[in-house]
Amino acid sequence: MTGTIKIIAFDLDGTVLNSGKEITARTLEAARKARSAGVYIIPATGRQLDDIPRPLKELASSFIITNNGAQVYKMPEGSLELSACYKTETALPLIRDLRNFNGMIFGACDTAGVFDNKGRGFESGVTARKMTNSWRGGYPLADIESLIREGKRFIKLVMLFEDMAERRRAFDAFLPREDLYVTYFAGDNIEILPAGINKGTALEFAAGKLNIDMKNVMALGDSDNDKEMIQKAGLGVAMGNAEEVLKAAADEVTLSCDEDGAALAIEKALGFAGL
């Protein structure tokens, strides 16, 4: 084992993936070198398992955290170790509340996802534009409320916006609710999970399974949904492109995701020479 860092947990988009959604050779090599030194690599993302690039899945020698901490998978088996689903009595009124806002609703359930076809975002055409752009298409359209009534279990609800004033209005409306955890991973969305579910709690779960103290954990991220794991880790590192609030919460700030900032932070923490 190298030094005191025994786990490296990192966000994907804007952290180990650059602005072109790619992991550079230097960042990949730094993570591989850390794993070879006996450090556990744990990707921690808002994405679903099927949407994680193969090289990053292959790096995960113990766990992968998905859906902002709502799920933890044991690797390399890919078996589900933790899954935090909405209760029906919470999910149904929440969907109705979300439909009051002009945005597109996306519901995540395990490795699959669905866009709500009853919301105002669908009616206004937000859905079609988002499906062909940042969300890459491929997800079906359905009435999420009906799916919940039929027994479908959702672990995360996301709303995507084109009007940023509307996004702020929705964020401010849901943030005070004590039964929810409200965050975001990009400037055009909000993500809503059951209270107490976040990347930080999921990372604590994974570290506990490995019998590793959180003081021996390094976490890297760039956005609001990384805040809890940055704060809970013994060494929390914010990317140079991170929001100011995350930089303030971190122990260190590295270079941006387009400057191999994640690789630099890993090299520094583990005492590696620059690759």
N, C-alpha and C positions, 0 to 999 in steps of 0.2 A: 504494500500500500504506500502511496506517495503522500507525505505530509499528513495533515489532519482531515483533508477533504475525502469523504468516503462516498458521497452521492453528489452528482451534478444533475440538477433538474433545469431544463430550459424550455422556454416558450418557443414556438415555431415562427410564425409570421412576424417579421420585424425584429427578430432576435437571431436565430441561427439561419433563417431564410432571409435573403436580402430583398430589396424592393422589387426584384424580378421574380420573386418566389422560388429562388434557387439557393442551395447550400453550396458555398464555395469549397474548393479543394482544401484550402487552409483550415477552414472551420471543421470540415469533415475529418481531416487528419488529426486535428487537435482532440476531437471527441474520441476518435478511435485510439489515439495514444493514451488518453485518460482511461479508457476501458481496459486496454492492455496492461495498465499499471494497477488494475484491480479496483478502479472506481466504478460504481454503478451509475449508468447513464439512464435518466428518466425524462423522456419528452413529456411536457405538460402543456396541453393545448386546448383551445376552444373547439378545435375540429373533432370530427368523429373518427373512429379508428380506421375506417376504410379510406379516409381522405388524408392520411399521413403518408408522406413519401417513403418508398421502400428503404432507402439508405438510413433514414431515421428510425424506422421500425427495427432494422437489423442491429442498430446501435444499442437498443434497449435490452439490457441483460437481466432486468428484473421486472420492472413495471412500466406501463405507459398510462399517463393520466389524460383523459379526454373530456370533452364537453365541460371545460372549466372546472373540473373536479367532481362532476357528477358520476363519473365512472373511472374505475381503475382496473386495468387489465394486467394479468401476470404474463410475462414474456419469458421465453419465446412461444409458449403454448397458445397465448391469445385467449386464455380463459378469463371470464369476468369475475373479479374479486370483490368489487364494490359497485353498487348501483343505487343511486338516490333518485327515486321517482316521485313525481307529484302525487299527492292524494287526490282522488276524484273530487272531493268537496272543495279543494283548493283550485284545481285545474279548471273546472267548468266556469266558475265566476271570473277567473283570471282571463280566460279567453274572451269572455263577453266584455270585460273591461278594456282589453287590448283593442277590440274592434271599434272602440270609440275614437281611435286615433287613425290618422291617414298614413298607414304604413303597411308593409307586407309582413305577415306573421309566418314564422317558420317554427315547426315543432320537431324536436329531436327525440327519437326513441331508439335506444340501443345504437346499432350502426346505421340505421336508416333515418330518413327524415321526410317531412311532408310540408308543403306550403298550404296555408289555409285559403280556400277559395270563396269564403264568405266575408272576408274582411274588406275594409275600404281600400286597402292597397291594391287588392285584386281588381276591384271595380274601377279604380282610377288608372290602371295600367302599370302601376309600380312593379307588380309581379313579373310581367313579361320583360321589362327592362332589366330587372335585377337577375332574372334567371339566365339571360343571355350575356350578362357581364360578370360581376364579381362572384356570383354563386354557381357559375359554370353549367347550369341546367342539370337535367337528369333526375331531379326530384319531382315526385308526382304532386298533383293538386287534389285536395280533398277537404271536406268539412271536418276540421279538427275536433269541434265540439261533438259531432256524431261519433267520431272515432273514440273519444274518451268515454262516451256513454256505452259504447260497444266493448269496452274493457282494454283499449289500447293505452299503454302506460308511457307517459312522456317524462323525460328527464330534464328538458330545457326548452324554454320558449324564447325566440328571438324576434325582434321587430326591426325591419329595415326601412329607412326613410330616404326620401329625396328632398324634403323640406326640413332643414335643420332646426328651424324654430319649432316645428311640430315634434321633432325628436326631443328637444329640450323640454317641451311641455310634457311629453310622456315620461321622460326620465324623472322629472321633478314630481310627477304624480305617483310613481311607483316606489321611488327611493325611500320614503319614510315608512313604508310598510314593514313591520317587524316579522311577518311570516315569509318574506321574500329576501333573496340576495340579488341585488340589481347592479349590473356592471356593463362593460362594453369592451369590444376588442378593436373597434375601428370607429371613425368619426361619424358614420352614417347609421349606427345601430344601437340598440340596447339589448342586453341579455338578462333573462330572469330565471333564477333557479330557486329551489326551496331554501329557506333560511338555514344558514350554517354550512352550506355547500359551496366550496370554492377550491381553487388550486392549492391553497395553503393547508386546508384540512385534509385534502387528498394526499398531499405530500407527507404530512404527518402520519397518515395511515400507512403509506408505502414504507417510510423510514421505520415505523414500528414493526412492520412485518420483517424487515431486514435487521432488526435489533440495533439500529444506528440512531444515535442522539442527533437531534436537529442542529446542534452546534457544529456537527461534522458535515453539514449539508451546504452546498453552494447552489444558489438559484439565480437564473438570469431571465430578464423580461423587459418589455417595453411599454406595456399598456395597463390600463386600470385593472383588468382581470388578472394581472400578475402581482398585484400589490400584496395580497395576503401571503403568498409564498415567499416573496422578497423579504417581508417583515419577519416571517417565522424562521427562515434559514439562518444558519450561523454566519454565512457570507451572502448577502443579497447584492446583486449587481444589476444596475440599470444600464440599458443601452444608450449610446449617445443620441439616438433618435427618440428616446423615451419621452413621455410627458413629464413636465416639471414636477408634478406631484409624486411620480414614481421615483424620480431622481432624488427627491427629498427624503423618501422612505428608505432608500438603498444605502448600503455601506460604502459602495464604490460606484463610479460611473465609468464605463468603458467607451470605446469608439462606437460609431453607428453600425448598423447591420450591413451597410455598403462599404464598410472599411474593415471588415473581419473583426469587429469588436468582440464577438463571442469567443472567437479563437484566441484573441489577445488576453481576455480575462481568464480563460482556462489555462493558457500557458503560464500566466503570472501566478495564479493560485497554486498550481502544481509544480512550479519551478522548472517548467520546460523551457528550452531555448526556443526562440522564434522559429517557426516552421517555414 
